[in-house]
Amino acid sequence: QVQLVESGGGSVQAGGSLRLSCVATYIYKTYCMGWFRQAPGKEREGVAAIDSDGSITYADSVKGRFTISQDNAQKTLYLGMNSLKPEDTGIYYCAAEMGAECRYYRDYESLAAASGYWGQGTQVTVSS
């Protein structure tokens, strides 16, 4: 059974930085993993994704500010977040779809629907 545990959230001022981590108990040879976030009163949205082939995508709202990376030896997914804005506030979740690369999902919604494993979430609060 795959379990995902996020950490690294916190409270920062606008312009600050945070680095989120997501440790998996197990990863498949082929996978697509992503970061999602949900702000109060808003729908969940995809932030970034990376797969076993090294392909990376970002939501337009975070391009140039966020960096997704992975350490397969440590079974850990990271999300580096710089130049944080108040609108980045929300609960951040990592999700994993084991057995398929990200190119099989046309958008973050389909990846979210397919992802069989989710972490418990970590709160990120950015104040102005």
C-alpha beads as a LAMMPS data file, in Angstrom:
LAMMPS data file: protein, C-alpha beads

128 atoms
127 bonds

1 atom types
1 bond types

-500.0 500.0 xlo xhi
-500.0 500.0 ylo yhi
-500.0 500.0 zlo zhi

Masses

1 110.0

Atoms # bond

1 1 1 0.000 0.000 0.000
2 1 1 1.365 3.385 -1.008
3 1 1 1.183 6.145 1.549
4 1 1 2.142 9.764 0.995
5 1 1 3.139 12.133 3.772
6 1 1 3.611 15.842 3.123
7 1 1 5.559 18.302 5.225
8 1 1 7.119 21.717 4.959
9 1 1 4.105 23.978 5.034
10 1 1 3.999 27.094 7.132
11 1 1 3.272 30.792 7.280
12 1 1 5.361 33.293 5.344
13 1 1 5.067 36.834 4.137
14 1 1 4.571 37.658 0.499
15 1 1 7.805 37.269 -1.404
16 1 1 8.996 34.505 0.877
17 1 1 9.869 30.903 0.124
18 1 1 8.905 27.450 1.295
19 1 1 9.859 23.934 0.291
20 1 1 7.307 21.170 0.548
21 1 1 8.211 17.495 0.762
22 1 1 6.143 14.409 0.071
23 1 1 7.585 11.070 1.148
24 1 1 6.151 7.926 -0.408
25 1 1 6.343 4.544 1.257
26 1 1 6.670 2.966 -2.159
27 1 1 6.846 4.078 -5.788
28 1 1 6.317 2.106 -8.949
29 1 1 8.774 2.043 -11.831
30 1 1 6.276 4.119 -13.843
31 1 1 4.292 6.896 -12.207
32 1 1 2.950 10.407 -12.402
33 1 1 3.038 12.484 -9.223
34 1 1 1.690 15.934 -8.705
35 1 1 1.098 18.750 -6.279
36 1 1 -2.399 20.146 -5.891
37 1 1 -3.745 22.900 -3.693
38 1 1 -7.090 24.020 -2.376
39 1 1 -7.824 27.463 -1.034
40 1 1 -10.799 28.141 1.247
41 1 1 -13.972 28.340 -0.786
42 1 1 -12.234 27.382 -3.997
43 1 1 -11.921 24.223 -5.995
44 1 1 -8.808 22.126 -5.919
45 1 1 -6.302 23.006 -8.618
46 1 1 -3.229 21.354 -9.987
47 1 1 0.071 23.106 -9.377
48 1 1 2.804 20.927 -10.884
49 1 1 3.452 17.357 -11.949
50 1 1 6.435 15.132 -12.650
51 1 1 6.701 11.570 -13.812
52 1 1 9.083 8.650 -13.884
53 1 1 10.325 9.796 -17.290
54 1 1 11.309 13.182 -15.849
55 1 1 8.618 15.133 -17.680
56 1 1 7.466 18.225 -15.791
57 1 1 4.480 20.526 -16.103
58 1 1 3.430 23.615 -14.185
59 1 1 0.214 25.532 -13.860
60 1 1 0.501 28.956 -15.486
61 1 1 -0.039 30.643 -12.132
62 1 1 3.186 29.213 -10.671
63 1 1 5.526 29.089 -13.668
64 1 1 8.838 30.720 -12.922
65 1 1 8.184 30.679 -9.174
66 1 1 7.682 27.015 -8.238
67 1 1 9.976 24.065 -8.921
68 1 1 8.939 20.442 -8.712
69 1 1 11.643 17.839 -8.250
70 1 1 12.104 14.301 -7.021
71 1 1 14.627 12.110 -5.297
72 1 1 13.784 8.560 -6.270
73 1 1 16.339 7.073 -3.908
74 1 1 14.551 8.777 -1.032
75 1 1 11.109 8.252 -2.591
76 1 1 10.502 11.955 -2.054
77 1 1 8.738 14.576 -4.115
78 1 1 9.536 18.241 -3.551
79 1 1 7.912 21.552 -4.388
80 1 1 10.124 24.585 -4.062
81 1 1 8.075 27.751 -3.862
82 1 1 9.619 31.191 -4.293
83 1 1 8.134 34.680 -4.585
84 1 1 5.068 33.488 -2.764
85 1 1 1.873 35.483 -3.109
86 1 1 -1.209 35.646 -0.869
87 1 1 -3.137 33.817 -3.583
88 1 1 -0.809 30.828 -3.095
89 1 1 -2.436 30.259 0.288
90 1 1 -4.134 26.908 0.699
91 1 1 -3.722 23.289 1.661
92 1 1 -1.177 21.589 -0.555
93 1 1 -1.550 17.908 -1.358
94 1 1 0.685 15.503 -3.184
95 1 1 -0.918 12.807 -5.258
96 1 1 0.334 9.802 -7.147
97 1 1 -0.896 7.694 -9.987
98 1 1 1.204 4.566 -10.098
99 1 1 1.555 2.782 -13.413
100 1 1 1.265 5.607 -15.925
101 1 1 3.301 8.605 -17.009
102 1 1 1.845 12.103 -16.910
103 1 1 1.429 12.332 -20.682
104 1 1 -1.568 10.027 -20.406
105 1 1 -3.531 12.713 -18.550
106 1 1 -4.781 15.648 -20.587
107 1 1 -4.978 18.006 -17.617
108 1 1 -4.657 18.185 -13.851
109 1 1 -8.311 17.319 -13.370
110 1 1 -7.890 13.994 -15.109
111 1 1 -4.688 13.338 -13.162
112 1 1 -6.489 14.087 -9.903
113 1 1 -9.347 11.787 -10.860
114 1 1 -6.922 8.989 -11.675
115 1 1 -4.624 9.414 -8.700
116 1 1 -5.149 6.595 -6.307
117 1 1 -2.949 7.938 -3.566
118 1 1 -3.131 11.245 -1.746
119 1 1 -1.340 12.748 1.196
120 1 1 -3.057 14.379 4.132
121 1 1 -2.103 17.880 3.040
122 1 1 0.058 20.628 4.460
123 1 1 -1.085 24.208 5.061
124 1 1 0.630 27.100 3.317
125 1 1 -0.325 30.604 4.394
126 1 1 1.083 33.672 2.673
127 1 1 0.347 37.031 4.231
128 1 1 0.549 40.357 2.458

Bonds

1 1 1 2
2 1 2 3
3 1 3 4
4 1 4 5
5 1 5 6
6 1 6 7
7 1 7 8
8 1 8 9
9 1 9 10
10 1 10 11
11 1 11 12
12 1 12 13
13 1 13 14
14 1 14 15
15 1 15 16
16 1 16 17
17 1 17 18
18 1 18 19
19 1 19 20
20 1 20 21
21 1 21 22
22 1 22 23
23 1 23 24
24 1 24 25
25 1 25 26
26 1 26 27
27 1 27 28
28 1 28 29
29 1 29 30
30 1 30 31
31 1 31 32
32 1 32 33
33 1 33 34
34 1 34 35
35 1 35 36
36 1 36 37
37 1 37 38
38 1 38 39
39 1 39 40
40 1 40 41
41 1 41 42
42 1 42 43
43 1 43 44
44 1 44 45
45 1 45 46
46 1 46 47
47 1 47 48
48 1 48 49
49 1 49 50
50 1 50 51
51 1 51 52
52 1 52 53
53 1 53 54
54 1 54 55
55 1 55 56
56 1 56 57
57 1 57 58
58 1 58 59
59 1 59 60
60 1 60 61
61 1 61 62
62 1 62 63
63 1 63 64
64 1 64 65
65 1 65 66
66 1 66 67
67 1 67 68
68 1 68 69
69 1 69 70
70 1 70 71
71 1 71 72
72 1 72 73
73 1 73 74
74 1 74 75
75 1 75 76
76 1 76 77
77 1 77 78
78 1 78 79
79 1 79 80
80 1 80 81
81 1 81 82
82 1 82 83
83 1 83 84
84 1 84 85
85 1 85 86
86 1 86 87
87 1 87 88
88 1 88 89
89 1 89 90
90 1 90 91
91 1 91 92
92 1 92 93
93 1 93 94
94 1 94 95
95 1 95 96
96 1 96 97
97 1 97 98
98 1 98 99
99 1 99 100
100 1 100 101
101 1 101 102
102 1 102 103
103 1 103 104
104 1 104 105
105 1 105 106
106 1 106 107
107 1 107 108
108 1 108 109
109 1 109 110
110 1 110 111
111 1 111 112
112 1 112 113
113 1 113 114
114 1 114 115
115 1 115 116
116 1 116 117
117 1 117 118
118 1 118 119
119 1 119 120
120 1 120 121
121 1 121 122
122 1 122 123
123 1 123 124
124 1 124 125
125 1 125 126
126 1 126 127
127 1 127 128
